[in-house]
Amino acid sequence: PGPLSLVEMGASAGLCLYPDRYAYRYALDGGSTHELRPAGSDTAAPAAGTPVLDCALRDGVPRPRSLPDVVHRGGVDLAPIDPAHADSRAWLRSLIWPGQQSERVPRLDAALDIAAADPPRIITGDLVEKLEDSVAACPAGSTPVVFHTAVLGYLEPQARAEFVRRVTDLCRDAGAVWISVEGVTLLPDVAEQVPEPIRRHKGIFVVAVNGRPLATAHGHGDWVRALDMP
């Protein structure tokens, strides 16, 4: 239930903390397309400066009907990046793969402008040690949503296990929701619930909520496919 407080682990510049400010173009099973836009966009196209993200929804993934109501944007990173700093912006542009600059640079710049105008509250530090502090910063009356994408692979197995223990406690004791998007074998308890043939594909990511896998996904979000779980 909303409103939501988003708390990202390994937040970098915090660009994943603005899902309500971006527009989306979903390719649905059957070939149709559905667009979802933030408030202020007209019926013809997203407002100027709004990043547009494309994603194919496969095998029964329901299309989102609305954007979330976000009241807090925070998280943890060892070295947060200032989205308003010219050198930081240049560094992020340099990480875009060759051949993808024409599409991704304008989208990156637009997302950085959004983050610079409304900076998130990112705590500097280790995501395991600062997890509870980042959730404690969420305003009362909101649902904390702790999430991470392709981050836990940078931790040693013992640290990953400690993070899972702590975030599970927060789900039980603080009403938090935990969303993980990680490589299929990164979280053993999640991997055990995924059909064995899927576990063979090391490049696939698994989307799980509170430790329960719901879908597989492309590492950069190009597609998401529902898992046929019991």
C-alpha positions as CSV (number, residue, x, y, z in Angstrom):
1,P,0.0,0.0,0.0
2,G,1.1,3.5,-0.7
3,P,2.4,6.0,-0.3
4,L,5.9,4.5,-0.8
5,S,9.3,5.2,0.5
6,L,11.9,3.9,-1.9
7,V,15.2,2.7,-0.5
8,E,17.8,1.6,-3.0
9,M,20.8,-0.5,-2.1
10,G,23.8,0.5,-4.2
11,A,22.0,3.6,-5.3
12,S,24.8,5.4,-7.2
13,A,23.2,8.6,-8.5
14,G,19.8,7.4,-7.4
15,L,18.3,7.3,-10.9
16,C,16.2,4.2,-10.1
17,L,14.4,6.1,-7.4
18,Y,12.1,8.1,-9.7
19,P,9.8,5.5,-11.3
20,D,6.9,8.0,-11.0
21,R,8.8,10.6,-13.0
22,Y,9.5,8.4,-16.1
23,A,7.4,7.2,-19.0
24,Y,7.1,3.6,-20.0
25,R,6.3,1.8,-23.3
26,Y,5.3,-1.8,-22.7
27,A,5.2,-4.4,-25.5
28,L,2.5,-6.9,-24.5
29,D,1.9,-10.5,-25.4
30,G,0.1,-10.5,-28.7
31,G,1.9,-7.5,-30.1
32,S,0.0,-4.6,-28.7
33,T,1.7,-1.7,-26.9
34,H,0.7,0.1,-23.7
35,E,2.2,3.4,-22.6
36,L,2.2,4.8,-19.1
37,R,3.2,8.4,-18.4
38,P,3.6,10.6,-15.4
39,A,1.2,13.3,-14.5
40,G,1.5,16.3,-16.7
41,S,2.0,14.4,-19.9
42,D,-0.6,14.8,-22.6
43,T,-2.3,12.0,-24.4
44,A,0.0,12.2,-27.4
45,A,3.4,12.0,-25.9
46,P,5.4,12.3,-22.7
47,A,6.4,15.8,-21.6
48,A,9.7,17.1,-22.9
49,G,12.6,15.9,-20.8
50,T,10.8,12.7,-19.6
51,P,12.9,9.6,-20.0
52,V,11.0,6.8,-21.8
53,L,11.8,3.2,-20.9
54,D,10.8,0.2,-23.1
55,C,10.1,-3.2,-21.7
56,A,8.5,-6.4,-23.2
57,L,6.0,-8.1,-20.8
58,R,6.0,-11.8,-21.5
59,D,4.1,-14.9,-20.4
60,G,1.4,-13.2,-18.4
61,V,3.2,-10.4,-16.6
62,P,0.3,-7.9,-15.9
63,R,0.8,-4.4,-17.3
64,P,1.1,-1.6,-14.7
65,R,-2.1,0.5,-14.5
66,S,-0.7,3.5,-12.7
67,L,2.6,5.0,-11.4
68,P,3.5,4.7,-7.7
69,D,2.9,7.4,-5.2
70,V,6.4,8.1,-3.9
71,V,7.0,10.3,-0.8
72,H,10.6,9.5,0.0
73,R,13.7,8.6,-2.1
74,G,16.7,7.3,-0.3
75,G,19.2,4.5,-0.1
76,V,22.8,3.5,0.6
77,D,26.0,3.6,-1.5
78,L,29.7,3.4,-0.8
79,A,30.3,6.4,-3.0
80,P,27.1,8.2,-4.0
81,I,27.3,10.2,-7.3
82,D,26.0,13.8,-7.4
83,P,23.6,14.0,-10.4
84,A,24.2,17.7,-10.6
85,H,28.0,17.5,-10.8
86,A,29.4,17.9,-14.3
87,D,32.3,15.5,-13.9
88,S,30.0,12.9,-12.4
89,R,27.6,13.2,-15.3
90,A,30.5,12.9,-17.8
91,W,31.7,9.7,-16.0
92,L,28.2,8.1,-16.2
93,R,28.0,8.9,-19.9
94,S,31.4,7.2,-20.5
95,L,30.0,4.0,-19.1
96,I,27.4,3.6,-21.8
97,W,28.3,0.8,-24.2
98,P,29.6,1.7,-27.7
99,G,26.8,1.8,-30.2
100,Q,24.1,2.8,-27.6
101,Q,25.0,6.4,-27.1
102,S,22.4,7.9,-29.4
103,E,19.6,6.4,-27.5
104,R,20.9,6.2,-23.9
105,V,22.8,9.5,-23.5
106,P,19.7,11.7,-23.9
107,R,17.7,9.4,-21.6
108,L,20.5,9.4,-19.0
109,D,20.8,13.2,-19.2
110,A,17.1,13.6,-18.7
111,A,17.1,11.3,-15.7
112,L,20.1,13.1,-14.2
113,D,18.2,16.4,-14.5
114,I,15.3,15.0,-12.7
115,A,17.5,13.7,-9.8
116,A,19.5,16.9,-9.6
117,A,16.3,18.9,-9.2
118,D,15.0,16.7,-6.4
119,P,18.0,14.9,-4.9
120,P,17.5,11.6,-3.1
121,R,18.7,11.1,0.5
122,I,21.5,8.6,0.0
123,I,23.5,7.5,3.0
124,T,27.3,7.0,2.4
125,G,28.4,3.6,3.7
126,D,28.1,-0.2,3.5
127,L,24.7,-1.3,2.4
128,V,24.6,-4.1,5.1
129,E,25.7,-1.8,7.9
130,K,23.4,1.1,6.9
131,L,20.3,-0.8,5.8
132,E,18.4,-0.1,9.0
133,D,19.4,3.5,9.1
134,S,18.1,4.0,5.5
135,V,14.7,2.5,6.4
136,A,14.5,4.5,9.6
137,A,14.7,7.7,7.5
138,C,11.4,6.8,5.8
139,P,8.5,9.0,6.9
140,A,5.8,7.5,9.1
141,G,2.7,6.4,7.3
142,S,4.6,5.2,4.2
143,T,5.6,1.7,3.1
144,P,9.4,1.2,2.9
145,V,10.4,-0.6,-0.3
146,V,13.9,-1.8,-0.1
147,F,15.2,-2.8,-3.6
148,H,18.4,-3.5,-5.5
149,T,19.4,-4.5,-9.0
150,A,22.6,-6.3,-9.9
151,V,24.2,-5.2,-6.6
152,L,24.6,-8.2,-4.3
153,G,27.1,-9.8,-6.6
154,Y,29.6,-7.2,-5.3
155,L,29.3,-8.7,-1.7
156,E,31.0,-11.7,-0.3
157,P,28.6,-14.6,0.3
158,Q,28.7,-14.0,4.1
159,A,27.8,-10.4,3.7
160,R,24.9,-11.3,1.3
161,A,23.6,-13.8,3.9
162,E,23.7,-11.1,6.6
163,F,21.9,-8.6,4.3
164,V,19.1,-11.1,3.6
165,R,18.8,-11.8,7.4
166,R,18.5,-8.0,8.1
167,V,16.1,-7.2,5.3
168,T,13.9,-10.1,6.2
169,D,13.7,-8.8,9.8
170,L,12.7,-5.4,8.4
171,C,9.9,-7.0,6.4
172,R,8.6,-8.7,9.5
173,D,9.1,-5.9,12.0
174,A,8.9,-2.6,10.1
175,G,6.4,-3.5,7.4
176,A,9.0,-3.2,4.7
177,V,8.8,-4.8,1.2
178,W,11.9,-6.2,-0.3
179,I,12.3,-6.4,-4.1
180,S,15.5,-8.0,-5.5
181,V,16.6,-8.2,-9.1
182,E,19.7,-10.3,-9.1
183,G,21.5,-13.0,-11.1
184,V,19.6,-16.3,-10.9
185,T,22.1,-17.9,-8.5
186,L,23.0,-14.9,-6.3
187,L,20.4,-15.6,-3.6
188,P,20.4,-19.3,-2.7
189,D,17.0,-19.3,-1.0
190,V,15.5,-17.6,-4.1
191,A,17.4,-19.9,-6.5
192,E,16.0,-23.0,-4.9
193,Q,12.5,-21.9,-5.7
194,V,13.3,-21.3,-9.4
195,P,12.8,-24.2,-11.9
196,E,16.1,-26.0,-12.4
197,P,16.3,-25.5,-16.2
198,I,16.2,-21.7,-15.6
199,R,19.0,-21.9,-13.1
200,R,21.3,-23.1,-15.8
201,H,21.1,-19.7,-17.6
202,K,23.6,-17.7,-15.6
203,G,22.8,-14.5,-17.4
204,I,19.2,-14.4,-16.4
205,F,18.0,-12.2,-13.5
206,V,15.2,-13.1,-11.1
207,V,12.7,-10.6,-9.8
208,A,11.7,-11.6,-6.3
209,V,9.4,-10.0,-3.7
210,N,10.2,-10.7,0.0
211,G,12.3,-13.7,-1.2
212,R,9.7,-15.2,-3.4
213,P,10.6,-15.3,-7.1
214,L,7.9,-13.9,-9.4
215,A,9.6,-13.4,-12.8
216,T,12.8,-13.6,-14.8
217,A,14.2,-10.5,-16.4
218,H,16.8,-9.1,-18.8
219,G,19.7,-7.6,-16.9
220,H,18.9,-4.1,-18.3
221,G,15.1,-4.4,-18.1
222,D,14.5,-5.0,-21.8
223,W,12.0,-7.7,-20.9
224,V,10.4,-9.4,-17.9
225,R,8.8,-12.9,-18.0
226,A,6.4,-14.4,-15.4
227,L,7.5,-17.5,-13.6
228,D,5.0,-20.3,-13.5
229,M,5.4,-20.9,-9.7
230,P,3.3,-23.2,-7.6
